[in-house]
Amino acid sequence: MMAFKLADRGLGFISTLILVCVLVPDDVGIVATVTAVITLIELFSVFGLDVALIRASSADRGYFDSAWTLHVLIVTDVFVILLLVSPIVAAYFHQPELH
């Protein structure tokens, strides 16, 4: 589990470095703003379903199906919230590119 987390962080760091090399300086601020908003919204959508499944010694197929369904619903909700919040964020940061 620790190796997967380390690999995930490493790939995230590498992709960030590539993104910084590709973007022009004006776009870096926009990407940082969007990343902050997405992270804040995702922070409130973490319910620890994966940890609960790992700790459940008697987890059967029904538990995994329920966790998967809840995860799909949460991701859909995050998507809808991002669509609704993006005009507000664009107006707040005075960046019409975020619309």
CORWOMO-V768884 format. One record per residue. N is the residue number from 1. RES is the residue in one small letter. NEAR is the number of other ideal C-beta (glycine too) atoms within 12 Angstrom. D_LAST is the distance of its C-alpha to the last C-alpha in Angstrom with 2 decimals. Layout:
# CORWOMO-V768884
<<N/RES/NEAR/D_LAST> <N/RES/NEAR/D_LAST>>
This chain:
# CORWOMO-V768884
<<1/m/10/37.85> <2/m/8/37.78> <3/a/9/37.72> <4/f/11/34.65> <5/k/12/32.83> <6/l/12/33.98> <7/a/13/32.94> <8/d/14/29.44> <9/r/14/29.11> <10/g/14/30.61> <11/l/14/28.28> <12/g/16/25.27> <13/f/14/26.78> <14/i/14/27.51> <15/s/16/24.04> <16/t/18/22.67> <17/l/13/25.27> <18/i/12/24.38> <19/l/19/20.67> <20/v/17/21.74> <21/c/13/24.04> <22/v/13/21.54> <23/l/17/18.68> <24/v/12/19.12> <25/p/12/19.45> <26/d/12/16.25> <27/d/18/14.23> <28/v/17/16.41> <29/g/19/14.99> <30/i/25/11.39> <31/v/23/13.09> <32/a/21/15.26> <33/t/24/12.69> <34/v/26/11.06> <35/t/21/14.71> <36/a/19/15.85> <37/v/29/13.53> <38/i/23/14.47> <39/t/17/18.05> <40/l/18/18.27> <41/i/25/17.26> <42/e/19/19.58> <43/l/12/22.27> <44/f/15/22.68> <45/s/23/22.92> <46/v/18/25.91> <47/f/19/29.06> <48/g/15/31.46> <49/l/25/32.34> <50/d/21/33.34> <51/v/13/35.68> <52/a/18/37.20> <53/l/23/37.95> <54/i/14/39.52> <55/r/12/41.68> <56/a/17/42.76> <57/s/9/46.05> <58/s/9/46.38> <59/a/18/42.92> <60/d/12/43.38> <61/r/11/41.19> <62/g/13/40.06> <63/y/20/38.56> <64/f/18/36.58> <65/d/15/35.40> <66/s/19/34.32> <67/a/24/32.49> <68/w/17/30.68> <69/t/15/29.73> <70/l/22/28.49> <71/h/22/26.45> <72/v/15/24.77> <73/l/17/24.08> <74/i/23/22.69> <75/v/21/20.33> <76/t/15/19.17> <77/d/20/18.70> <78/v/24/16.69> <79/f/18/14.35> <80/v/15/14.07> <81/i/21/13.69> <82/l/25/10.78> <83/l/17/9.02> <84/l/14/10.24> <85/v/26/9.70> <86/s/25/6.16> <87/p/16/5.56> <88/i/16/9.01> <89/v/27/8.77> <90/a/19/6.37> <91/a/13/8.97> <92/y/15/11.76> <93/f/21/11.53> <94/h/12/10.80> <95/q/22/8.27> <96/p/13/5.83> <97/e/16/5.58> <98/l/27/3.80> <99/h/15/0.00>>
